[in-house]
Amino acid sequence: MAIATINPTTGETLNSFESLSDAQVKDAVSLAHKAFGDYRKTSFKQRSEWMYKAAEILEQDKADFAQIMTLEMGKPYKSALAEVSKCALVCRYYADKAAEFLGDVSIETDASHSYVSYQPLGIVLAVMPWNFPFWQVFRFAAPALMAGNVGLLKHASNVPQCALAIEKIIHRAGFPQGVFQSLLISSDKVANIIADERVKAATLTGSEGAGASLAAAAGKHIKKTVLELGGSDPFIVLASADLEAAAVTGTTARMLNNGQSCIAAKRFIVVEAVADKFEKLLLDKFHALKIGDPMQMDTDIGPLATHDILQELDEQVQKSINNGAEALLGGKPLLNMKGNYYPPTILTNISPDSATAKEEFFGPVAMLFRVKDIDEAIQLANNTPFGLGASAWTSDTEEQQRLISEIEAGAVFINGLVKSDPRMPFGGTKLSGYGRELSIQGIHEFVNVKTVWVK
Ligand code: NAP
């Protein structure tokens, strides 16, 4: 895949970049290794000051960063602005909390003094996706750098300018040279970086294929990994739900980021008793969305990030329709528009056991299933290889408890939108990956939990 900025709104190639050579990658690893030697000894106070400064830069130049994101991957500019603010939030969160999360934990034993000490590992490689090109990186970088690690970023090939802008922010904030570097490389160089003895761990957010390949390379060298992979999240609506609120949130949950979010609601599972009503509400809300230039503040849906994504989504939808599904709305790319535009789409009558019913649709396509009762809803919700997040709507507390306990996912949100929040752990089960980002769990992923015993 070429490393280039191709504007998804126009199809125009705006900038392309040479991939780093093997020798340049080696130099970057050497620089990171050297930087770690001193950086690991810096105090939490010093790292916090730099991290606060990074948050300040993000907010100061928010408009510029948001513009780069929209230009490279097509998300509505208004959501790009919100994404930059969220990055500032996660920087401040870890700047405030790292010392507490990583402080020594005393444990009484037969020693005169025994405790757990959390120590940085060294170089952590982050392989990141284009869909939240700032947020995905900052939610890795803020805890990793606060813990005293140094980072190497291999960003997705279609967001090179985002990758370079992030590296610059971290340097401008005052972090020493080499503490965070963006490597403009293709994915075939990842395994060699992992094989380098100086690289201690890796994290990947992206597809299952990429995750499996990174984990295999890391497994070969016994290195720790965290994987944040795809999802086909259920959005369950039971009889006592507030249907209007569910339809409003369901629309946001499906359409966020032009439908390209791992935790987007992808399968709407609705009990028969309220299915007609909910279907109508959802149709109305999808109808009302404004498709257009992502730079305009009133645009809800911009283009998909790349032409390949548009084609893949179209193939999935056509496959579903050929297998008997019906498109209540949309169902075909918007060929009259210049960029990679796909309209809000609702598919019904999908056979729950068909291959496409279990796949992730990475675009503005909702699958709508009707079920008899909560048992069938839970069974269908779990009938997927993924397990990232689930949103479930009911005002019945017993039903809420069942959903919380029986849904196989890294998160269950009752009567609300599945979202990431620096204060709460984020991650998946099954093919959605393993390990957690954010909160105390996130910062504990890339540290050596050292047992100390002193007589
Ligand atoms: P992708 O193709 O897997 O790309 C993600 C990153 O992995 C990119 O940097 C890509 O580089 C790299 N990559 C691809 N193949 C690789 C390989 N064999 N070895 C090492 N690195 C490799 O993912 P995508 O399709 O662009 O992103 C969307 C996917 O990410 C969706 O499935 C979505 O659900 C998932 N996602 C998950 C989360 C989460 O937190 N769970 C968050 C966001 C997105 P190139 O660009 O150079 O190919």
Boltz pocket constraint, residues with backbone or C-beta under 6 A from the ligand:
constraints:
  - pocket:
      binder: B
      contacts: [[A, 1], [A, 127], [A, 128], [A, 129], [A, 130], [A, 131], [A, 132], [A, 154], [A, 155], [A, 156], [A, 157], [A, 158], [A, 185], [A, 186], [A, 187], [A, 188], [A, 190], [A, 204], [A, 205], [A, 206], [A, 207], [A, 208], [A, 209], [A, 210], [A, 211], [A, 213], [A, 214], [A, 227], [A, 228], [A, 229], [A, 230], [A, 231], [A, 261], [A, 262], [A, 263], [A, 360], [A, 362], [A, 388], [A, 428], [A, 432], [A, 433]]
      max_distance: 6.0
